[in-house]
Amino acid sequence: MIKESVVLYKGRKIGSPSDAYNLIKGFIEGSDKEELLVCALDTKNQPITINVVSVGTLNNSLVHPRELFKAAILSQRCINYNCT
């Protein structure tokens, strides 16, 4: 995983499913395939990273649980060690 860029967003805290939707919708709008995204949050419910874990077909996306956890674990590691 490589840090590519900083994403600017209005809400700095995810307090409800609608907050999460508003944050993620910019990443998935206009996509013609299923995508599974992971948004890692810190202890204050502020987004740390947003990663595309799987890109599937028109109506499904297969993913192994280790891919979900990998994204979350690596995002926490980068916060602790200031990865760039």
Distance bins in CASP14 RR format, pairs under 12 A and 6 or more apart:
PFRMAT RR
TARGET T0000
AUTHOR 0000-0000-0000
RMODE 2
METHOD distances of the structure
MODEL  1
1 38 0 0 0 0 0 1 0 0 0 0 0
1 40 0 0 0 0 0 1 0 0 0 0 0
1 49 0 0 0 0 1 0 0 0 0 0 0
1 50 0 0 0 0 0 1 0 0 0 0 0
1 51 1 0 0 1 0 0 0 0 0 0 0
1 52 0 0 0 0 0 1 0 0 0 0 0
1 53 0 0 0 0 0 1 0 0 0 0 0
1 67 0 0 0 0 0 1 0 0 0 0 0
1 70 0 0 0 0 1 0 0 0 0 0 0
1 71 1 0 0 1 0 0 0 0 0 0 0
1 72 0 0 0 0 0 1 0 0 0 0 0
1 73 0 0 0 0 0 1 0 0 0 0 0
1 74 1 0 1 0 0 0 0 0 0 0 0
1 75 0 0 0 0 1 0 0 0 0 0 0
1 76 0 0 0 0 0 1 0 0 0 0 0
1 77 0 0 0 0 1 0 0 0 0 0 0
1 78 0 0 0 0 1 0 0 0 0 0 0
1 83 0 0 0 0 1 0 0 0 0 0 0
2 49 0 0 0 0 0 1 0 0 0 0 0
2 51 0 0 0 0 0 1 0 0 0 0 0
2 74 0 0 0 0 0 1 0 0 0 0 0
2 78 0 0 0 0 0 1 0 0 0 0 0
2 83 0 0 0 0 1 0 0 0 0 0 0
2 84 0 0 0 0 1 0 0 0 0 0 0
3 48 0 0 0 0 0 1 0 0 0 0 0
3 49 0 0 0 0 1 0 0 0 0 0 0
3 50 0 0 0 0 0 1 0 0 0 0 0
3 51 0 0 0 0 0 1 0 0 0 0 0
3 74 0 0 0 0 0 1 0 0 0 0 0
3 75 0 0 0 0 1 0 0 0 0 0 0
3 77 0 0 0 0 0 1 0 0 0 0 0
3 78 1 0 0 1 0 0 0 0 0 0 0
3 79 0 0 0 0 0 1 0 0 0 0 0
3 81 0 0 0 0 0 1 0 0 0 0 0
3 82 0 0 0 0 0 1 0 0 0 0 0
3 83 1 0 0 1 0 0 0 0 0 0 0
3 84 1 0 1 0 0 0 0 0 0 0 0
4 49 0 0 0 0 0 1 0 0 0 0 0
4 50 0 0 0 0 0 1 0 0 0 0 0
4 51 0 0 0 0 0 1 0 0 0 0 0
4 52 0 0 0 0 0 1 0 0 0 0 0
4 84 0 0 0 0 0 1 0 0 0 0 0
5 49 0 0 0 0 0 1 0 0 0 0 0
5 50 0 0 0 0 0 1 0 0 0 0 0
5 84 0 0 0 0 0 1 0 0 0 0 0
6 47 0 0 0 0 0 1 0 0 0 0 0
6 48 0 0 0 0 0 1 0 0 0 0 0
6 49 0 0 0 0 0 1 0 0 0 0 0
6 50 0 0 0 0 0 1 0 0 0 0 0
6 84 0 0 0 0 0 1 0 0 0 0 0
7 23 0 0 0 0 1 0 0 0 0 0 0
7 24 0 0 0 0 0 1 0 0 0 0 0
7 26 0 0 0 0 1 0 0 0 0 0 0
7 27 0 0 0 0 1 0 0 0 0 0 0
7 37 0 0 0 0 0 1 0 0 0 0 0
7 39 0 0 0 0 0 1 0 0 0 0 0
7 47 0 0 0 0 1 0 0 0 0 0 0
7 48 0 0 0 0 0 1 0 0 0 0 0
7 49 0 0 0 0 1 0 0 0 0 0 0
7 50 1 0 0 1 0 0 0 0 0 0 0
7 51 0 0 0 0 0 1 0 0 0 0 0
8 23 0 0 0 0 0 1 0 0 0 0 0
8 26 0 0 0 0 0 1 0 0 0 0 0
8 47 0 0 0 0 0 1 0 0 0 0 0
9 19 0 0 0 0 1 0 0 0 0 0 0
9 20 0 0 0 0 0 1 0 0 0 0 0
9 22 0 0 0 0 1 0 0 0 0 0 0
9 23 1 0 1 0 0 0 0 0 0 0 0
9 24 0 0 0 0 1 0 0 0 0 0 0
9 25 0 0 0 0 0 1 0 0 0 0 0
9 26 0 0 0 0 1 0 0 0 0 0 0
9 27 0 0 0 0 0 1 0 0 0 0 0
9 39 0 0 0 0 0 1 0 0 0 0 0
9 46 0 0 0 0 0 1 0 0 0 0 0
9 47 1 0 0 1 0 0 0 0 0 0 0
9 50 0 0 0 0 1 0 0 0 0 0 0
10 19 0 0 0 0 1 0 0 0 0 0 0
10 22 1 0 0 1 0 0 0 0 0 0 0
10 23 0 0 0 0 1 0 0 0 0 0 0
10 47 0 0 0 0 0 1 0 0 0 0 0
11 18 0 0 0 0 0 1 0 0 0 0 0
11 19 1 0 0 1 0 0 0 0 0 0 0
11 20 0 0 0 0 0 1 0 0 0 0 0
11 22 1 0 0 1 0 0 0 0 0 0 0
11 23 1 0 0 1 0 0 0 0 0 0 0
11 45 0 0 0 0 0 1 0 0 0 0 0
11 46 0 0 0 0 1 0 0 0 0 0 0
11 47 0 0 0 0 1 0 0 0 0 0 0
12 19 0 0 0 0 0 1 0 0 0 0 0
12 23 0 0 0 0 0 1 0 0 0 0 0
12 41 0 0 0 0 0 1 0 0 0 0 0
12 42 0 0 0 0 0 1 0 0 0 0 0
12 44 0 0 0 0 1 0 0 0 0 0 0
12 45 0 0 0 0 1 0 0 0 0 0 0
12 46 1 0 1 0 0 0 0 0 0 0 0
12 47 0 0 0 0 1 0 0 0 0 0 0
12 48 0 0 0 0 0 1 0 0 0 0 0
13 19 1 0 0 1 0 0 0 0 0 0 0
13 20 0 0 0 0 0 1 0 0 0 0 0
13 22 0 0 0 0 0 1 0 0 0 0 0
13 23 0 0 0 0 0 1 0 0 0 0 0
13 41 0 0 0 0 1 0 0 0 0 0 0
13 42 0 0 0 0 1 0 0 0 0 0 0
13 43 0 0 0 0 0 1 0 0 0 0 0
13 44 1 0 0 1 0 0 0 0 0 0 0
13 45 1 0 1 0 0 0 0 0 0 0 0
13 46 1 0 1 0 0 0 0 0 0 0 0
13 47 0 0 0 0 1 0 0 0 0 0 0
14 20 1 0 1 0 0 0 0 0 0 0 0
14 21 0 0 0 0 1 0 0 0 0 0 0
14 22 0 0 0 0 1 0 0 0 0 0 0
14 23 1 0 0 1 0 0 0 0 0 0 0
14 24 0 0 0 0 1 0 0 0 0 0 0
14 39 1 0 0 1 0 0 0 0 0 0 0
14 40 0 0 0 0 0 1 0 0 0 0 0
14 41 1 0 0 1 0 0 0 0 0 0 0
14 42 0 0 0 0 0 1 0 0 0 0 0
14 44 0 0 0 0 1 0 0 0 0 0 0
14 45 1 0 1 0 0 0 0 0 0 0 0
14 46 1 0 0 1 0 0 0 0 0 0 0
14 47 1 0 0 1 0 0 0 0 0 0 0
14 48 0 0 0 0 0 1 0 0 0 0 0
14 50 0 0 0 0 0 1 0 0 0 0 0
15 21 0 0 0 0 0 1 0 0 0 0 0
15 22 0 0 0 0 0 1 0 0 0 0 0
15 23 0 0 0 0 0 1 0 0 0 0 0
15 41 0 0 0 0 1 0 0 0 0 0 0
15 44 0 0 0 0 0 1 0 0 0 0 0
15 45 1 0 1 0 0 0 0 0 0 0 0
15 46 0 0 0 0 0 1 0 0 0 0 0
15 47 0 0 0 0 0 1 0 0 0 0 0
16 22 0 0 0 0 1 0 0 0 0 0 0
16 23 0 0 0 0 0 1 0 0 0 0 0
16 45 0 0 0 0 1 0 0 0 0 0 0
17 23 0 0 0 0 0 1 0 0 0 0 0
17 24 0 0 0 0 0 1 0 0 0 0 0
17 39 0 0 0 0 0 1 0 0 0 0 0
18 24 0 0 0 0 0 1 0 0 0 0 0
18 25 0 0 0 0 0 1 0 0 0 0 0
19 25 0 0 0 0 0 1 0 0 0 0 0
19 39 0 0 0 0 0 1 0 0 0 0 0
19 41 0 0 0 0 0 1 0 0 0 0 0
19 45 0 0 0 0 1 0 0 0 0 0 0
19 46 0 0 0 0 0 1 0 0 0 0 0
19 47 0 0 0 0 1 0 0 0 0 0 0
20 27 0 0 0 0 0 1 0 0 0 0 0
20 28 0 0 0 0 0 1 0 0 0 0 0
20 37 0 0 0 0 1 0 0 0 0 0 0
20 38 0 0 0 0 0 1 0 0 0 0 0
20 39 1 0 0 1 0 0 0 0 0 0 0
20 40 0 0 0 0 0 1 0 0 0 0 0
20 41 0 0 0 0 1 0 0 0 0 0 0
20 45 0 0 0 0 1 0 0 0 0 0 0
20 47 0 0 0 0 1 0 0 0 0 0 0
20 50 0 0 0 0 0 1 0 0 0 0 0
21 27 0 0 0 0 0 1 0 0 0 0 0
21 28 0 0 0 0 1 0 0 0 0 0 0
21 29 0 0 0 0 0 1 0 0 0 0 0
21 37 0 0 0 0 0 1 0 0 0 0 0
21 39 0 0 0 0 0 1 0 0 0 0 0
22 28 0 0 0 0 0 1 0 0 0 0 0
22 29 0 0 0 0 0 1 0 0 0 0 0
22 39 0 0 0 0 0 1 0 0 0 0 0
22 47 0 0 0 0 0 1 0 0 0 0 0
23 37 0 0 0 0 1 0 0 0 0 0 0
23 39 1 0 0 1 0 0 0 0 0 0 0
23 41 0 0 0 0 0 1 0 0 0 0 0
23 45 0 0 0 0 0 1 0 0 0 0 0
23 46 0 0 0 0 0 1 0 0 0 0 0
23 47 1 0 0 1 0 0 0 0 0 0 0
23 49 0 0 0 0 0 1 0 0 0 0 0
23 50 1 0 0 1 0 0 0 0 0 0 0
24 31 0 0 0 0 0 1 0 0 0 0 0
24 35 0 0 0 0 1 0 0 0 0 0 0
24 36 0 0 0 0 0 1 0 0 0 0 0
24 37 1 0 1 0 0 0 0 0 0 0 0
24 38 0 0 0 0 0 1 0 0 0 0 0
24 39 1 0 0 1 0 0 0 0 0 0 0
24 47 0 0 0 0 1 0 0 0 0 0 0
24 50 1 0 0 1 0 0 0 0 0 0 0
24 51 0 0 0 0 0 1 0 0 0 0 0
24 52 0 0 0 0 0 1 0 0 0 0 0
25 31 0 0 0 0 0 1 0 0 0 0 0
25 35 0 0 0 0 0 1 0 0 0 0 0
25 37 0 0 0 0 0 1 0 0 0 0 0
25 39 0 0 0 0 0 1 0 0 0 0 0
25 50 0 0 0 0 0 1 0 0 0 0 0
26 35 0 0 0 0 0 1 0 0 0 0 0
26 37 0 0 0 0 0 1 0 0 0 0 0
26 50 0 0 0 0 1 0 0 0 0 0 0
27 35 1 0 0 1 0 0 0 0 0 0 0
27 36 0 0 0 0 0 1 0 0 0 0 0
27 37 1 0 0 1 0 0 0 0 0 0 0
27 38 0 0 0 0 0 1 0 0 0 0 0
27 39 0 0 0 0 1 0 0 0 0 0 0
27 47 0 0 0 0 0 1 0 0 0 0 0
27 49 0 0 0 0 0 1 0 0 0 0 0
27 50 1 0 0 1 0 0 0 0 0 0 0
27 51 0 0 0 0 1 0 0 0 0 0 0
27 52 1 0 0 1 0 0 0 0 0 0 0
27 53 0 0 0 0 0 1 0 0 0 0 0
27 55 0 0 0 0 0 1 0 0 0 0 0
28 34 0 0 0 0 1 0 0 0 0 0 0
28 35 1 0 1 0 0 0 0 0 0 0 0
28 36 0 0 0 0 1 0 0 0 0 0 0
28 37 1 0 0 1 0 0 0 0 0 0 0
28 39 0 0 0 0 0 1 0 0 0 0 0
28 50 0 0 0 0 0 1 0 0 0 0 0
28 52 0 0 0 0 1 0 0 0 0 0 0
28 55 0 0 0 0 0 1 0 0 0 0 0
28 61 0 0 0 0 0 1 0 0 0 0 0
29 35 0 0 0 0 0 1 0 0 0 0 0
31 37 0 0 0 0 0 1 0 0 0 0 0
31 52 0 0 0 0 1 0 0 0 0 0 0
31 55 0 0 0 0 1 0 0 0 0 0 0
31 56 0 0 0 0 1 0 0 0 0 0 0
31 57 0 0 0 0 0 1 0 0 0 0 0
31 58 0 0 0 0 0 1 0 0 0 0 0
31 61 0 0 0 0 0 1 0 0 0 0 0
32 55 0 0 0 0 0 1 0 0 0 0 0
32 56 0 0 0 0 0 1 0 0 0 0 0
32 57 0 0 0 0 1 0 0 0 0 0 0
32 58 1 0 0 1 0 0 0 0 0 0 0
32 59 0 0 0 0 0 1 0 0 0 0 0
33 52 0 0 0 0 0 1 0 0 0 0 0
33 54 0 0 0 0 1 0 0 0 0 0 0
33 55 1 0 1 0 0 0 0 0 0 0 0
33 56 1 0 1 0 0 0 0 0 0 0 0
33 57 1 0 0 1 0 0 0 0 0 0 0
33 58 1 0 0 1 0 0 0 0 0 0 0
33 59 0 0 0 0 1 0 0 0 0 0 0
33 60 0 0 0 0 1 0 0 0 0 0 0
33 61 1 0 0 1 0 0 0 0 0 0 0
34 52 0 0 0 0 0 1 0 0 0 0 0
34 53 0 0 0 0 0 1 0 0 0 0 0
34 54 1 0 0 1 0 0 0 0 0 0 0
34 55 1 0 0 1 0 0 0 0 0 0 0
34 56 1 0 1 0 0 0 0 0 0 0 0
34 57 1 0 0 1 0 0 0 0 0 0 0
34 58 1 0 0 1 0 0 0 0 0 0 0
34 59 1 0 0 1 0 0 0 0 0 0 0
34 60 1 0 1 0 0 0 0 0 0 0 0
34 61 1 1 0 0 0 0 0 0 0 0 0
34 62 0 0 0 0 1 0 0 0 0 0 0
34 63 0 0 0 0 1 0 0 0 0 0 0
35 50 0 0 0 0 0 1 0 0 0 0 0
35 51 0 0 0 0 0 1 0 0 0 0 0
35 52 1 0 1 0 0 0 0 0 0 0 0
35 53 0 0 0 0 1 0 0 0 0 0 0
35 54 1 0 0 1 0 0 0 0 0 0 0
35 55 1 0 1 0 0 0 0 0 0 0 0
35 56 1 0 0 1 0 0 0 0 0 0 0
35 57 0 0 0 0 0 1 0 0 0 0 0
35 58 0 0 0 0 0 1 0 0 0 0 0
35 60 0 0 0 0 0 1 0 0 0 0 0
35 61 1 0 0 1 0 0 0 0 0 0 0
35 63 0 0 0 0 0 1 0 0 0 0 0
36 50 0 0 0 0 0 1 0 0 0 0 0
36 51 0 0 0 0 1 0 0 0 0 0 0
36 52 1 0 0 1 0 0 0 0 0 0 0
36 53 1 0 1 0 0 0 0 0 0 0 0
36 54 1 0 1 0 0 0 0 0 0 0 0
36 55 0 0 0 0 1 0 0 0 0 0 0
36 56 0 0 0 0 1 0 0 0 0 0 0
36 60 0 0 0 0 0 1 0 0 0 0 0
36 61 1 0 1 0 0 0 0 0 0 0 0
36 62 0 0 0 0 1 0 0 0 0 0 0
36 63 1 0 1 0 0 0 0 0 0 0 0
36 64 0 0 0 0 0 1 0 0 0 0 0
36 65 0 0 0 0 0 1 0 0 0 0 0
36 67 0 0 0 0 1 0 0 0 0 0 0
36 68 0 0 0 0 1 0 0 0 0 0 0
36 71 0 0 0 0 1 0 0 0 0 0 0
37 47 0 0 0 0 0 1 0 0 0 0 0
37 49 0 0 0 0 0 1 0 0 0 0 0
37 50 1 0 1 0 0 0 0 0 0 0 0
37 51 1 0 0 1 0 0 0 0 0 0 0
37 52 1 0 1 0 0 0 0 0 0 0 0
37 53 1 0 0 1 0 0 0 0 0 0 0
37 54 0 0 0 0 1 0 0 0 0 0 0
37 55 0 0 0 0 0 1 0 0 0 0 0
37 61 0 0 0 0 0 1 0 0 0 0 0
37 63 0 0 0 0 0 1 0 0 0 0 0
37 67 0 0 0 0 0 1 0 0 0 0 0
37 68 0 0 0 0 0 1 0 0 0 0 0
37 71 0 0 0 0 1 0 0 0 0 0 0
37 72 0 0 0 0 0 1 0 0 0 0 0
38 47 0 0 0 0 0 1 0 0 0 0 0
38 48 0 0 0 0 0 1 0 0 0 0 0
38 49 1 0 0 1 0 0 0 0 0 0 0
38 50 1 0 0 1 0 0 0 0 0 0 0
38 51 1 0 1 0 0 0 0 0 0 0 0
38 52 0 0 0 0 1 0 0 0 0 0 0
38 53 1 0 1 0 0 0 0 0 0 0 0
38 54 0 0 0 0 1 0 0 0 0 0 0
38 63 0 0 0 0 1 0 0 0 0 0 0
38 65 0 0 0 0 0 1 0 0 0 0 0
38 67 0 0 0 0 1 0 0 0 0 0 0
38 68 1 0 1 0 0 0 0 0 0 0 0
38 69 0 0 0 0 1 0 0 0 0 0 0
38 70 0 0 0 0 1 0 0 0 0 0 0
38 71 1 0 1 0 0 0 0 0 0 0 0
38 72 1 0 0 1 0 0 0 0 0 0 0
38 73 0 0 0 0 0 1 0 0 0 0 0
38 74 0 0 0 0 0 1 0 0 0 0 0
38 75 0 0 0 0 1 0 0 0 0 0 0
38 76 0 0 0 0 0 1 0 0 0 0 0
39 45 0 0 0 0 0 1 0 0 0 0 0
39 46 0 0 0 0 0 1 0 0 0 0 0
39 47 1 0 1 0 0 0 0 0 0 0 0
39 48 0 0 0 0 1 0 0 0 0 0 0
39 49 1 0 0 1 0 0 0 0 0 0 0
39 50 1 0 1 0 0 0 0 0 0 0 0
39 51 0 0 0 0 1 0 0 0 0 0 0
39 52 0 0 0 0 0 1 0 0 0 0 0
39 53 0 0 0 0 0 1 0 0 0 0 0
39 68 0 0 0 0 0 1 0 0 0 0 0
39 71 0 0 0 0 1 0 0 0 0 0 0
39 72 0 0 0 0 1 0 0 0 0 0 0
39 75 0 0 0 0 1 0 0 0 0 0 0
40 46 0 0 0 0 0 1 0 0 0 0 0
40 47 1 0 0 1 0 0 0 0 0 0 0
40 48 1 0 1 0 0 0 0 0 0 0 0
40 49 1 0 1 0 0 0 0 0 0 0 0
40 50 1 0 0 1 0 0 0 0 0 0 0
40 51 1 0 0 1 0 0 0 0 0 0 0
40 53 0 0 0 0 0 1 0 0 0 0 0
40 68 0 0 0 0 0 1 0 0 0 0 0
40 69 0 0 0 0 0 1 0 0 0 0 0
40 70 0 0 0 0 0 1 0 0 0 0 0
40 71 1 0 0 1 0 0 0 0 0 0 0
40 72 1 0 1 0 0 0 0 0 0 0 0
40 73 0 0 0 0 1 0 0 0 0 0 0
40 74 0 0 0 0 1 0 0 0 0 0 0
40 75 1 1 0 0 0 0 0 0 0 0 0
40 76 1 0 0 1 0 0 0 0 0 0 0
40 77 0 0 0 0 0 1 0 0 0 0 0
40 78 0 0 0 0 1 0 0 0 0 0 0
40 79 0 0 0 0 1 0 0 0 0 0 0
41 47 1 0 1 0 0 0 0 0 0 0 0
41 48 1 0 0 1 0 0 0 0 0 0 0
41 49 0 0 0 0 1 0 0 0 0 0 0
41 50 0 0 0 0 0 1 0 0 0 0 0
41 72 0 0 0 0 1 0 0 0 0 0 0
41 75 0 0 0 0 1 0 0 0 0 0 0
41 76 0 0 0 0 0 1 0 0 0 0 0
41 79 0 0 0 0 0 1 0 0 0 0 0
42 48 1 0 1 0 0 0 0 0 0 0 0
42 49 0 0 0 0 0 1 0 0 0 0 0
42 72 0 0 0 0 0 1 0 0 0 0 0
42 75 0 0 0 0 1 0 0 0 0 0 0
42 76 0 0 0 0 1 0 0 0 0 0 0
42 78 0 0 0 0 0 1 0 0 0 0 0
42 79 1 0 0 1 0 0 0 0 0 0 0
42 80 0 0 0 0 0 1 0 0 0 0 0
43 76 0 0 0 0 0 1 0 0 0 0 0
43 79 0 0 0 0 0 1 0 0 0 0 0
46 79 0 0 0 0 0 1 0 0 0 0 0
47 75 0 0 0 0 1 0 0 0 0 0 0
47 79 0 0 0 0 0 1 0 0 0 0 0
48 71 0 0 0 0 0 1 0 0 0 0 0
48 72 0 0 0 0 1 0 0 0 0 0 0
48 73 0 0 0 0 0 1 0 0 0 0 0
48 74 0 0 0 0 0 1 0 0 0 0 0
48 75 1 0 1 0 0 0 0 0 0 0 0
48 76 1 0 0 1 0 0 0 0 0 0 0
48 77 0 0 0 0 0 1 0 0 0 0 0
48 78 1 0 0 1 0 0 0 0 0 0 0
48 79 1 0 1 0 0 0 0 0 0 0 0
48 80 0 0 0 0 0 1 0 0 0 0 0
48 83 0 0 0 0 0 1 0 0 0 0 0
49 70 0 0 0 0 0 1 0 0 0 0 0
49 71 1 0 0 1 0 0 0 0 0 0 0
49 72 0 0 0 0 1 0 0 0 0 0 0
49 73 0 0 0 0 0 1 0 0 0 0 0
49 74 0 0 0 0 1 0 0 0 0 0 0
49 75 1 1 0 0 0 0 0 0 0 0 0
49 76 0 0 0 0 1 0 0 0 0 0 0
49 77 0 0 0 0 0 1 0 0 0 0 0
49 78 1 0 0 1 0 0 0 0 0 0 0
49 79 0 0 0 0 1 0 0 0 0 0 0
49 83 0 0 0 0 0 1 0 0 0 0 0
50 71 0 0 0 0 1 0 0 0 0 0 0
50 72 0 0 0 0 0 1 0 0 0 0 0
50 75 0 0 0 0 1 0 0 0 0 0 0
51 63 0 0 0 0 0 1 0 0 0 0 0
51 67 0 0 0 0 1 0 0 0 0 0 0
51 68 0 0 0 0 1 0 0 0 0 0 0
51 69 0 0 0 0 0 1 0 0 0 0 0
51 70 0 0 0 0 1 0 0 0 0 0 0
51 71 1 0 1 0 0 0 0 0 0 0 0
51 72 0 0 0 0 1 0 0 0 0 0 0
51 73 0 0 0 0 0 1 0 0 0 0 0
51 74 0 0 0 0 1 0 0 0 0 0 0
51 75 1 0 0 1 0 0 0 0 0 0 0
51 78 0 0 0 0 0 1 0 0 0 0 0
52 61 0 0 0 0 0 1 0 0 0 0 0
52 63 0 0 0 0 0 1 0 0 0 0 0
52 67 0 0 0 0 0 1 0 0 0 0 0
52 68 0 0 0 0 0 1 0 0 0 0 0
52 71 0 0 0 0 1 0 0 0 0 0 0
53 61 0 0 0 0 1 0 0 0 0 0 0
53 62 0 0 0 0 0 1 0 0 0 0 0
53 63 1 0 1 0 0 0 0 0 0 0 0
53 64 0 0 0 0 1 0 0 0 0 0 0
53 65 0 0 0 0 0 1 0 0 0 0 0
53 66 0 0 0 0 0 1 0 0 0 0 0
53 67 1 0 1 0 0 0 0 0 0 0 0
53 68 1 0 0 1 0 0 0 0 0 0 0
53 69 0 0 0 0 1 0 0 0 0 0 0
53 70 0 0 0 0 1 0 0 0 0 0 0
53 71 1 0 1 0 0 0 0 0 0 0 0
53 72 0 0 0 0 1 0 0 0 0 0 0
53 74 0 0 0 0 0 1 0 0 0 0 0
53 75 0 0 0 0 0 1 0 0 0 0 0
54 60 0 0 0 0 1 0 0 0 0 0 0
54 61 1 0 1 0 0 0 0 0 0 0 0
54 62 1 0 0 1 0 0 0 0 0 0 0
54 63 1 0 1 0 0 0 0 0 0 0 0
54 64 0 0 0 0 1 0 0 0 0 0 0
54 65 0 0 0 0 0 1 0 0 0 0 0
54 66 0 0 0 0 0 1 0 0 0 0 0
54 67 1 0 0 1 0 0 0 0 0 0 0
54 68 0 0 0 0 1 0 0 0 0 0 0
54 70 0 0 0 0 0 1 0 0 0 0 0
54 71 0 0 0 0 0 1 0 0 0 0 0
55 61 1 0 0 1 0 0 0 0 0 0 0
55 62 0 0 0 0 0 1 0 0 0 0 0
55 63 0 0 0 0 1 0 0 0 0 0 0
55 67 0 0 0 0 0 1 0 0 0 0 0
56 62 1 0 0 1 0 0 0 0 0 0 0
56 63 0 0 0 0 1 0 0 0 0 0 0
61 67 0 0 0 0 0 1 0 0 0 0 0
61 68 0 0 0 0 0 1 0 0 0 0 0
63 69 0 0 0 0 0 1 0 0 0 0 0
63 70 0 0 0 0 0 1 0 0 0 0 0
63 71 0 0 0 0 0 1 0 0 0 0 0
64 70 0 0 0 0 1 0 0 0 0 0 0
64 71 0 0 0 0 0 1 0 0 0 0 0
65 71 0 0 0 0 0 1 0 0 0 0 0
65 72 0 0 0 0 0 1 0 0 0 0 0
66 72 0 0 0 0 0 1 0 0 0 0 0
66 73 0 0 0 0 1 0 0 0 0 0 0
66 74 0 0 0 0 0 1 0 0 0 0 0
67 73 0 0 0 0 0 1 0 0 0 0 0
67 74 0 0 0 0 0 1 0 0 0 0 0
68 74 0 0 0 0 0 1 0 0 0 0 0
68 75 0 0 0 0 0 1 0 0 0 0 0
69 75 0 0 0 0 0 1 0 0 0 0 0
69 76 0 0 0 0 0 1 0 0 0 0 0
70 76 0 0 0 0 0 1 0 0 0 0 0
70 77 0 0 0 0 0 1 0 0 0 0 0
71 77 0 0 0 0 0 1 0 0 0 0 0
71 78 0 0 0 0 0 1 0 0 0 0 0
72 78 0 0 0 0 0 1 0 0 0 0 0
72 79 0 0 0 0 0 1 0 0 0 0 0
73 79 0 0 0 0 0 1 0 0 0 0 0
73 80 0 0 0 0 0 1 0 0 0 0 0
74 80 0 0 0 0 0 1 0 0 0 0 0
74 81 0 0 0 0 0 1 0 0 0 0 0
74 83 0 0 0 0 1 0 0 0 0 0 0
75 81 0 0 0 0 0 1 0 0 0 0 0
75 83 0 0 0 0 1 0 0 0 0 0 0
76 83 0 0 0 0 0 1 0 0 0 0 0
77 83 1 0 0 1 0 0 0 0 0 0 0
78 84 0 0 0 0 1 0 0 0 0 0 0
END
